Amino acid sequence: MNTSTPANEDLRVFSVVARKSSFTAAADDLQVSPAYVSKRIRLLEQQLGTRLLHRTTRSVALTEDGDRVLRWAQRILDDLDQLLQEVGGTRAQPRGSLRVCSSFGFGRQQVAPAIGALVERHPQLQVRLEVFDRLIDVAAEGFDLDVRVGDEAAPHLIKRRLADNHRVLCAAPAYVARRGLPRTPAELAGHDCLAIKERDHPFGVWQLRCEGREQALKVSGPLSSNHGEIALRWALDGHGIVLRSLWEVAPLLAEGRLVQLLPGCIQPANVWAVYPTRLERSAKLRVAVEFLAQWFRNAGPQARTAPGAGAGRA
């Protein structure tokens, strides 16, 4: 390989191209020119003596050899990062880049300030945070860490609980005055429920744990959305009942802007750090996860629980 450019740089560029399936998108991600990306890929293919990518006018795709090289590249880059952390004596001051993802609302309101504080504490880290309205396959999509609400995670991923949390049923006092309180879970069928199609949530079905018993309730109403913050806004305006995480609604319950309904019914939805098994020895990831765990202990859902929220309180 060209000795004027470190081998890990070519592998890093190749890994981003493979993840983005585009030279242009990879260049944007790396903040370099497309010409630089093309050059690095060309030199890597020449050195390895094989074609790594099928190129078309619209996208690029991995060849069979490219898929094999990508797996090696990920291991090599992770091992190199670990080597620099350990031999360089920088365990207390991690360095390098981290790609972090989360959901729209939680990512914006909770994860973003935590990441800002993380980089302030460890200025040699560079973190890119991306938010999505769908569940991310962390390993396949090239992310190092997913900070997610919800207890589900694929078996090939590692997860660490950052905070206890659950979703609760809420409505505005105006809605309760107009429509009354549901006394049992079954009565939700006769109410205006604000359904959300968001990440891993099943649309129009609320999986609840009521007095220790699991129930799947089909709900409906005149309003629904793919964004939880929109549904919460409708609930505050008195349009119906919403199922939202305690971290989000605890202040609204404390202020009396929302009322918790059926306090014996909750939906477990803890906050997790989820990451690929290949990164289980990464020093920078370990430091980031430990920082986030401490952050959420001090400022996360359980610290934001509303007084008087009833039996559904964390």
C-alpha positions, 0 to 999 in steps of 0.5 A: 500500500502507498506508504505516504498514506496510512493503511488504516485511512484507506480502510476507513474510506472504504468502510464509509463508502461501503456503508453509504453505497455512494462515493459522494455520500462518503465524501460528505461524511468524511468531509473530503472531496469525491476525488480523494475518495475515488483515489483511496479506493483505487489505490486499495484495489490496486494493492489488494489486486481485486475489485472491491466495488461494483460501480453504477451511475447511481450507486456502488455495491460490494463485490464478494471480495469487497464484503470480505475486505469490509469485515476485515477492515472493521476488525482492523480499525477497531483493533487499531483504535484499541491499541492506540487507547491502551499503548498510548496511555489514553484510557482516561482521555479517549480519542477518535470518532464515534457515530451515535444514533437515537430516535427523533424526540429522545435524541433531540431532548435527552441524548443531544445534551448528554453528548455535548457534555461528553465531548466537553469532558473528553475534548479529543472525542468527535461524536456524530449524532444522527436521529431516526424515526425507525429502529436502526441495525447498529452493526449493519448501518455502521453506527458505534452506539444506539441510545434507545428507549425500549427493551428489545435488542437483537441477540448479536448486539450488546446492551447496557441499561442506562436508566429505568423508564416506562411509558404511561397513559396521559390526557389533558384535564380538558379531555378528561372533563369532556370524555371522562376517565377510563376505569379499565384498560378495555374502556380505552376502545371507547376513547380517542387514542392518539396512535403513533407509528414510531420506530419499533412501536406497533401502530394502533396497538398498545402493549401494556402491563396492567397490575402485572398482567400483559395486555395488547389493546387495539386503540383508535381515534381521529388523529394519528402520526408517525412522530411522538412529539406531534401526538403529545402536542395533540394530547396537550390540546385536549384531543385524546389519550397518548402513551408516552415515556415518563422522561418526556411527560413527568414535568407535564404531569407535575405541572398539571398540564397532563393527567395520568390515566390508569396508573396501574398500567404501564409499558416498560421502556427502559433506556439502553446503550446498544452496540455491536459485539465487535466494539465490546473492547473499545475504550472510547465506547466504554468511556462514552457508555459509562458517561451516559449511564452517569448522566441519566442517573443524574438527569434521566427519566428516573430523576425527572419522575413527577411527584404525585404521578400515581402508581405508574411512577418509576 
